[in-house]
Amino acid sequence: MTLRIFPLIGVAIAALALTACATARMHSEAQLNEIAMSCGLAYGEVVQESEEKRLLFLYKVAPKPQQRHCVYQWAHKNHLTLVIINAVNDPMQPEPKS
């Protein structure tokens, strides 16, 4: 009886290993805007780039901890790594007058 259990255990371990290796996918702009709004952010502040699907970018000037945590939870659930870009508005310096 114990000899029959070993192949079943091997199959179960292989299945578990395969489910742990989920691949990231591109999310639509509408999906990203929906998560942004649900986390108290504005449209376009949560972005995913096609060149690196595994990364989720949060562009915001000084995002609140609750906002960061909210986006992090969604990213983690969707097998993405959250990258926070503290977007600083750099006003253009006027050119010196001659």
N, C-alpha and C positions, 0 to 999 in steps of 0.2 A: 504494500500500500504506500509506503513512503517513497518508493521509486517513482510512482505516478505523480507525486506532488512536486518533485523537482522541476520537471518541464513546465508545469503551470506557474511556478514561482518565477522562472526565467521569463516567461511570456509576460507576466504581470510587471516585472521590473522593466522590461523593454518598452512596454506601453507607457509606463510612468515616465521613463526617460524621454520618450518622443513628445509627450504632452508638455513637458517642461521647456522644450525648445521651440517656442512659438516665434514666428517671424513677424516683424513689424510690417504694417501696410500703410499706404498713404490714405489719409483721411481727407474728406472733402472740405472745402472752405466753409461750407455751411455747418458741418459738424464741428469744426474748430471754433467758429464764431459762436455756436451754441454752448460749447463748454466755456468759452470766454465769458459770455453773458451770465451763465449760471454761477461762475466764480466771482462775479462782480467786476469784470474787466470789460473793456470796450472791444468793438469789432477790430480784428486785425492785430490784436496784442498776443494772440496765441497762433504760432505759425509752424508748419512742418515743411521742410525743404525736400524736394524729390531726390536730390543728390545723396542725402543721408536720411533715409526713412526712419531710422531708429531714434532720431533726436526730435524733441518737441521744444520749440523756443518760446519763451515768455519775454516779450519786449514791453517793458513798463518802467517809468521813472518811479523808483522806490515802491515796489509792490508791497502790499501789506502781507504779514505772515499768513493770514487766513487765505489770501488769494494764492500765494505760493503753494500752500498746503493743498488747497482744492485742486489746482492744476496738477500738482505732483501725484495726488491720488489717482486722477484720471489717467495720467501718463503711465503710472505703474501698472494699473489695471489693463492697459492696452500695450504692454511690453515696450514702452518708450522710455528714454532717458530725458529728463527735464533739464534744459539749459536756460538759466535765467540771465537775461541781458538787461542790466540796469541802464535803460535808455536815458541818456542825458542830452537834453537839448542844448546844443552849442550855438548860440546866436552868432550870426556872421558879424565879424568885426568890420566896421566901416573902413574903407580904404583911406589912408592919410591924404589930406589935401596938400597939393604942392604949393 
